[in-house]
Amino acid sequence: MSAHSITLDDLPRDGERLDLAKFSKLNGLMFILGALGTVISALYLFGVFGPDRQAQFAYSWLFAFFFYFTITCGGIFWVMLQHAINAGWSVAIRRLFENLGANIKWLAFFAIPLVFSPPIREALWEWIAAHREAAAHAGAGESLYDSLHHMAYADPHLHLLVAKFGYLNMPFWTARAIFYFVVLGALAVFLRRWSIQQDTDGKFSHTFRSRSFCCLLLLPYALTVTFAAVDWIMAMDYSWFSTMWGVYIFAGCAWSSMAVTIITLTYLRSNGYLGKVVTEEHYHLMGKLLFAFTVFWAYIAFSQFFLIWYANITEETRFYLTRNTGGWWFVSNLLVWGHFAATFVVLLSAGRKKKPVLMSWICVWILFMHVVDIYWLIMPERAPSLTHGESIWIDGAVWGDLFAFIGIGGLLGWATLRRLAKASLYPCRDPRLLESVTVKS
């Protein structure tokens, strides 16, 4: 059927609903893997395998958590952007992004060990361990700040931490972590709720309200993701800083979430869903955005490297010196050639972007490179921090990385599939649906 001949009368009035029974094997497999990975992860997190393994696994948990956090934030971003710019072409696929963003509720649960477990926090963020030591040394009537300041006389490295005390202190850091999930959770929940309500009542007011909501909150969203990335990843080394950090993380959010959506879309269409509302033109447009964010990520990554190299400030160059040492040098090169160059070349062709199966395989590659990217950001800090600079790698710790990755990923996949079955797979009463179905790029 040609796309331009479709009218709203050709589409089911109540949209399409996923029959979860058809996916029971996949859903069950994801739940089993997720539950198994989470149980093993809990043993690590509670220190059952000893304090050393607990500290090593803290990095595994942060890696897995943050990987899925970026994808979830990307889903929220695409929903907000589509509403804010009144995009018509993307209505048919918007529900997939809405369901992806709704995973933020689960991620709030997975963040509990990172925010509230002292052994996990102190293994990941050296500034928290320094604060605990300062609190222990504080004399009668002496504040934590004063004690930390006194410690800086013996260890000049701590002067930077003293200077950042107004931002890096436990009450403020904890409050910020809670605030991030409140903001992102509200965005994901309300936008999805209004979209589903429109499926029932067909009121245009939901579209207008969502657009106003997103226009007002795009900036707070950007700041929330930026500060979360600063607090959880950049602050692992409190002396390091980059003014481009938030944009770098955001580029990965948009890139990876688009890849997940394309894979999900292809899978659903291969099972007989969304065949009338999604065409090759949607793949072409999503491929263009994927290509754009491939270039954007590379631009930001190079700009960050170039500025730090040019400024040659000791506190900044350490980040790249660590990642150009030993085996991490190969990982750094893999990002250059795999994350950017290979993806850039493959996505150049307009014809490839219109082939759903080929695009899905490209997206699998993109997700793999995003895994490498997040791993590269976090793991070079693990061994030097835990061994006090004596090693750059810890043998056997990779098993913890795998369990955490499977545990969180399995449960999020299981939850997403169940969520897909609770409402129409596309916003069936959105006033721009016909524009989306007949889109030509």
Salt bridges, closest charged atoms under 4 A:
ASP14 OD1 - ARG429 NH2 3.62
GLU98 OE2 - ARG94 NE 2.92
GLU98 OE1 - ARG95 NE 2.66
GLU122 OE1 - ARG132 NE 2.63
GLU142 OE2 - HIS150 ND1 2.48
ASP199 OD2 - ARG95 NH1 2.94
ASP201 OD2 - HIS206 NE2 3.01
ASP231 OD2 - ARG176 NE 2.65
ASP237 OD2 - ARG318 NH1 2.67
GLU381 OE1 - ARG318 NH1 3.66
GLU381 OE2 - ARG323 NH2 3.40
ASP401 OD1 - ARG382 NH1 3.07
ASP430 OD2 - ARG94 NH1 2.98
ASP430 OD1 - ARG432 NE 3.08
